[in-house]
Amino acid sequence: MKPGMDATMNHRIVPYIRECDFALRKPWVLPERRLLDYLLVYVQEGECLFTVDGVAYPFEKGEFCFIQPNSVNRLEGTTNTVTPFAHFDIFYSTTSDQSFPTRAGQLDLTPYQHLMQPRLDEQFQTHIPVKLKLSHPSKFRDTFLQVVEFWQYKDSIMQLKAQTRMMELITSILEDYIPANHVKQMSPQALNWITSYFSFNLSEPLSVVDMARRANLSTSRFNDVFKMQYGVTPHQYLLKTRIDHACDLLLASKLTQEQIASYCGFSDIHHFSKAFKKIVGITPGEYSRGTMGR
């Protein structure tokens, strides 16, 4: 798949939880094995040393380990541990019910290649670390513990709740690690409301945080999506909109510069004049007098 293509064009994201447990253990070792599916481990208590594809990662209380399919791993709890974990598929497969968590010593998975899940890093052409660094670790932890708890119940409703929570976890990982260029697959109309929103609220102290909340996006994701759709940052776009409106008012109204500054959302005349000259190249007074060289 070419970089920049949406992985879901070829693989639909539909989580399938295969196994979950809370795993209370004394010091322990799980010898090397290669995975067919994804493994997410939360070190709730104790310390661990997980070796993934030849690299050793120490884990302490409160950290998450994320291991992708086809990775060789050796897992060790160096103290008494509580390590809730989940084996799961991320991408839809008609053979998900035939796959399994591999056992210690299983390294040659040639007979089971048809069960191997695609890797997120390959599908999205990005690096997702073994030791996750999350934007909202507490929420991620609480959701994951719900997944493990709900999965212990075998009735359909509780397992559906577990699958729903797992989708939230996958979404969080994607939001934290998938490059911004992949959000271009969003609907072209995703932020079409923003121009009207700016126009009707020019005099208000608009913030990117408020706009991101209105768009149901994180602030960083909103900035990325906005720049891809409009070619500039939200702040640059808003400032240009304010200056354009100020230009109209300077030519077509008898308002004072102080009034125009206020109507266009500037805190004071000094801020207005400085921003105006930086963008237009002359002062508001020169513009209103028609000394633009046109």
Salt bridges, closest charged atoms under 4 A:
ASP37 OD2 - ARG18 NH1 2.90
ASP37 OD1 - HIS87 ND1 3.11
GLU45 OE2 - LYS61 NZ 3.57
GLU63 OE1 - LYS131 NZ 3.70
GLU76 OE1 - ARG74 NH1 3.08
ASP89 OD2 - ARG18 NH2 2.83
ASP121 OD2 - ARG119 NH2 2.83
ASP142 OD1 - ARG141 NE 2.95
ASP210 OD1 - ARG213 NH1 3.04
ASP244 OD2 - LYS240 NZ 2.96
